[in-house]
Amino acid sequence: MPILWNCYGFNKVVDIDPVVIGLWEVLLDSAILYHDDVLNVDGLAIDDQRDDDIVRRNITIEGPNFVFRLVFREDKMGPVSALCYAEDISLRDTWFNWLKNSLGIIIWPLSFNTDQMFSILDAQIVGNKGKLYDTKLIFQDNELDDEETSQELKYLGKYSIEISKFSIGQLVGDNRESVYLKKVLPYLYEKTGFKVLELPIKHIILTNLITVRSANIVTQKLDVTDEAKLYIYSLIEGYHSPDYAAGATNFSPSLPLRQN
């Protein structure tokens, strides 16, 4: 069954203890499993984005119909990235409101540009032992309506690009580092002239593994690799500051969160 993950940033770490877990069990009307692990990251490109002396932890809070995965620094400095799956979206809303009202946590939705979407895929490939997948890029119509926008770009949503895993394997050989950003996309530009990173992409599909959109991620199993989680965390860690957090939008069910 496909699992849809919405991604968020928290401005500070949630201190979790048995009392807090007990409160959440009552709040969410559900038994909760709680796991606290060190991120196991083997990715070459991903390792370059972190300080070797700072450990990242991965907390999973799981119930019958929801999973919340939190990533943060072991020293509890800086922000938190959260991947949230809930069959009933009101469970997420209830939990977020408790975090906001009880702990003063600021929460904002994350979205990804085209470069970041491909970086997530590169990280997922590394974390999945380098296995390659048939890939499909689906474009969306260019929303700019001006004289400089060509007719082809205005109706780009009619087009897609499909690349077989066999073709990708021939292109990259045994090297699984940055498969898409450093190998596939330059090859597409060389052969077609498409600067994919400059085009509006609706979503990217790795068949039977993952779909990445600007607003969310869909996995075929309950699995986002540690490498991908760490990359998503790096997106908010590098830009986090007290001023940024103060300007972030507090979560409220009345505010429009991105839902696809």
N, C-alpha and C positions, 0 to 999 in steps of 0.2 A: 504494500500500500504506500503511495507517495506521502511523504512527510513534508509539510510546508513550514519552513523556519523564517520567522521575522527576526530582524537583528536590531539591537538597541545598544546605546551607551548609557552607563550610570556614572555619575560624577565622583562616586566614592565606593569603597568596598563595603559589602554587607557583612557584618559580624554575625556568624551563625553559631548557635549553641543549642543544646537540647531544649531549652525553654522556647527559643524562637521556632524551632521545628515543631514543637507542640502547639504553638499558636497558629502556625501555618496549617497544621492538620485540621484544626477546628475551623479556621478561616476558609479553607478550600474544601472542607467536608470530605477529606480523603486521607488515607494513609500515605506517608511520604517516605521514599527511599532517598538517602543522602550519601553522595560519594565525593571524596576530596582527594584528588590525584595531582601529581606533577605532570605537566604536559610532556609527552614523549615525542620529541620532534627530531626527525632524521633528515629533513629536507635541507639540501645545500643552500638554495637561494633564501629560504626562510631563516635559516640560522644566521645569515648575515645581517638580519634586521633586528637582532636583539643583542643586548649585552650579555656576554657569557656568564657573568657572575650574578645575574638576576634570574631567579627561578620564576616561572609562570605556573600558577596553579589553575586547575580546571575543576570547578564544582558542578556536580549534576544534582538537581533537585527533581525528583521524578514521582509522578502519581499515575493512576490508571489511565488518565486522559490528557496528560500534559508532561512536558519535559522542559526544564529551564537549565541551560548550560552557561555558566559564568566563568570568565577568564580574567585573572588579575595577577598583579605582582605579589610574590610571597611576602615582601615587606609591607604590603597593603598600602603602598604609595600609589597615587595616580588613579585613573578611572577603571571601569569594568566594562567588558563587552558581554552582551547577553544574547544567546540564541534561544528563541522561545517557540515551542510548538504546543498548541492547545486545540483539542477537538472542539471544545466550547470556549470561544474567545473571551467570554465573561470571566473565566478563571484567571486568564492573564490580566484582565482589567482589574479584578479584585486584588490580585497580588501586587500589581504595580501601585494601586492606590494605597495599599497598606505600607509599602516601602516609602512612598512619598509622604504620607501623613504621619506615620509613626517614626520614621528614621530621617526624614528630610532629604531623601535622595532625589536628585534631578535625573529625569529619564528622557532621552530623545531617540527617535527612530533613525537608523542608519540607512543610507542608500549608496549605491555603488556606481561609479562611472564605468565606461567601457574598459579602460585599462585595468581597473580594480576587479571587474568581472572576470577577465582573463587571468589575473593573478590568483584569484580564488580557485579557478580551474587548475592552474599550474600547481598550486599547493595541494589540491585534492589528489592529483595524479601522483605526486611524490609520496603522499601519505597512504596511497593505495598500492604501494609497492611497485610503482611505475607502470601499472597496467594501462594500456591505451584503449580508447573507445571511439566508436563512430561518433562524429561530431556534426552538429547542425547549427549554423548561425542564422537566426531569423531577424530580419531588419524591421524597422517601423518607418512610417512616412515621416519625412522631414517636416517639422512643424513651422519652420520659417517660410513665410510667404512673401518673397520679395523678388525683384528682377534678377538678382544674382543667383537665386536657387534654380538649378536646372530642373527640367521636367522629370528626369530620371530620379533625382533626389526627392522631389515632391512625392513621388509614388514608389519610394524605395520599399515600402511594406509589401509589395508584390513579390519581392525577391528573397531568396535564401541561398546559402552556400552549404553544401554537404561534403564532408571529407571522411573517407573511410579510415578505420583504425589501421588497415593495412598500408594505406598511403602515408599516414602519419608515421608509422613504424619505419617505412623506407626512408622517410625524410630525416628522422631524428636518430636512427640507429639505437645504440644502447644508452645514449645520454637522455635522461629524463628530467633534467633541470630546465625550467622555463620552456616547456614544450611549445606552448602557444605563443607567448610573447617574443621569444627569441628564434623560434624555428618556423612555426606554421604561418604566423602573420607576415613575416618578411617574405616567405615563399609566395603567399597569395598576392602580395604587392608586386613581386617580380613577374608573376605570370599573368595577372589580371589588371594591375594598376590600381586595385582597390586599397585605399588606406583605411583599413577596417577600424582602427582606433578613432578615426575622425567621423565615422558614420554612426547614425543612431541605431542601436541594437535593442530589439525587444527582449530577446532572451537567447541563451546559448545552451544547447542540449548535448550532454554526453550520454548516449543511449544506455539505459538501464543503470545509470549511476547518479547523475545530478543534473539539475537545470538551474542556471543562475540568471536572475533578472536584476534590474536596478534596485528593486524594492525588497526582494526576498530570495530565498534559496529553497529548492525542492530536491530532496533526496529520495531514492527508491527504497532505502532501508534507513533505520534510525541511526544514521551515521554521517557525521561531518568530521573529517580527519583532524587530528591535533594540529597538523600543519596549516590547514585552512582556518581553524579557530584562532591560531596564533597570528596569522596574517590579518584577519578581521580585527583582532585586538590591536595590532600595530597601527591600524588606520586611525583609531581614536587616541592611542597612547602618544603618538607623535605630535598631535595637534591640541592635546588637552592642556588647559591652564585654568586658574580660578576665574579669570575674566570670561573665558569661553563657557565654563560651566554656569556662571551666573547669567549668561545670555541664552542658555539652552531653554527649551520649552518644557515646563512641567507636564507630566502625563495626566490626562483626565479623560474619562470616557467621552466627554463632550467635544474633545478636540479630535480632528480628523486624522487618525493614524492610517498609514498606507496599507491597504488591504487588496491583494490580488487573488 
